[in-house]
Amino acid sequence: MSSEKGRVLVVGDGLTLPLFRSVGLETLEAEGDDGVISAVREAAARGDVSLVIVLKHVVSNPDRIVDEAQKHGIPILILPTSWAPAEKINVERLLAKALGLG
């Protein structure tokens, strides 16, 4: 699927990517932080990618991936999946932040 600025690229594993291909998104198979960083760099070099979606279960350090994407000026979304470890959520803190209090 493409937008005015460019393409949406989904980076993940071979089992999950066919779901994204079935709706017309471009995909690239990569696992591990280094593989995903290479995919982000490749997308930046191409110049036609406006958003990179990374499936969270293929990386161990999502912040490292986000930092790399920011260096290249590419918007990135780390998409949680059912295979990614669950994270505890502090609802009170999220509400305070949303209301500008925290």
C-alpha positions as CSV (number, residue, x, y, z in Angstrom):
1,M,0.0,0.0,0.0
2,S,1.4,3.4,-0.8
3,S,0.7,6.9,0.4
4,E,1.4,10.3,-1.2
5,K,5.0,10.3,0.1
6,G,5.9,6.7,-0.4
7,R,5.5,3.1,0.5
8,V,4.7,1.3,3.8
9,L,7.2,-1.4,4.6
10,V,6.5,-4.1,7.1
11,V,9.6,-5.9,8.6
12,G,9.1,-9.2,10.3
13,D,9.4,-13.0,10.2
14,G,8.4,-15.3,7.4
15,L,5.4,-16.8,9.2
16,T,3.7,-13.4,9.8
17,L,4.5,-11.4,6.7
18,P,2.2,-13.2,4.3
19,L,-0.7,-11.6,6.3
20,F,0.6,-8.2,5.5
21,R,1.3,-9.1,1.9
22,S,-2.3,-10.3,1.5
23,V,-3.5,-6.7,2.1
24,G,-1.0,-5.2,-0.3
25,L,1.7,-4.0,1.9
26,E,5.4,-4.4,1.0
27,T,7.3,-6.7,3.3
28,L,10.9,-7.6,4.1
29,E,11.9,-10.6,6.1
30,A,14.4,-9.9,8.9
31,E,15.0,-11.1,12.5
32,G,17.0,-9.7,15.3
33,D,18.1,-6.2,15.9
34,D,20.9,-6.2,13.4
35,G,18.7,-7.6,10.6
36,V,15.9,-5.1,11.3
37,I,18.5,-2.2,11.4
38,S,19.8,-3.3,8.0
39,A,16.2,-3.3,6.7
40,V,15.7,0.3,8.1
41,R,18.9,1.4,6.4
42,E,17.8,-0.2,3.1
43,A,14.5,1.6,3.3
44,A,16.3,4.9,3.9
45,A,18.6,4.3,1.0
46,R,15.7,3.6,-1.3
47,G,14.1,6.9,-0.4
48,D,10.5,5.8,-1.3
49,V,9.5,4.4,2.1
50,S,7.3,6.8,4.3
51,L,6.7,4.4,7.2
52,V,8.4,1.2,8.5
53,I,6.3,-1.1,10.6
54,V,8.4,-3.6,12.7
55,L,6.8,-6.6,14.3
56,K,7.9,-6.4,17.9
57,H,8.6,-10.2,18.4
58,V,11.5,-10.1,15.9
59,V,13.6,-7.6,17.9
60,S,15.0,-7.6,21.4
61,N,15.7,-3.9,21.8
62,P,12.9,-1.8,20.2
63,D,14.4,1.5,21.3
64,R,17.6,0.7,19.3
65,I,15.5,0.2,16.2
66,V,13.6,3.5,16.8
67,D,16.8,5.4,17.3
68,E,18.2,4.1,14.0
69,A,15.0,5.0,12.2
70,Q,15.2,8.5,13.6
71,K,18.8,8.9,12.4
72,H,17.5,8.3,8.9
73,G,14.3,10.4,9.2
74,I,12.0,7.5,8.7
75,P,8.8,7.2,10.8
76,I,8.6,3.8,12.5
77,L,6.0,1.8,14.3
78,I,7.0,-1.1,16.5
79,L,3.8,-3.2,16.3
80,P,3.2,-5.5,19.3
81,T,2.2,-9.0,18.4
82,S,0.9,-11.9,20.4
83,W,4.4,-13.5,20.3
84,A,6.1,-10.5,21.9
85,P,6.6,-10.6,25.7
86,A,3.8,-8.7,27.5
87,E,4.7,-5.4,29.3
88,K,3.2,-4.2,32.5
89,I,1.1,-1.0,32.0
90,N,0.7,1.6,34.7
91,V,-2.7,3.0,33.9
92,E,-2.6,5.8,36.4
93,R,0.7,7.1,34.9
94,L,-0.6,6.9,31.3
95,L,-3.8,8.8,32.3
96,A,-1.7,11.5,34.1
97,K,0.5,11.8,31.0
98,A,-2.5,12.0,28.7
99,L,-3.9,14.8,30.9
100,G,-0.6,16.7,31.0
101,L,-0.1,16.0,34.6
102,G,2.8,13.6,34.4
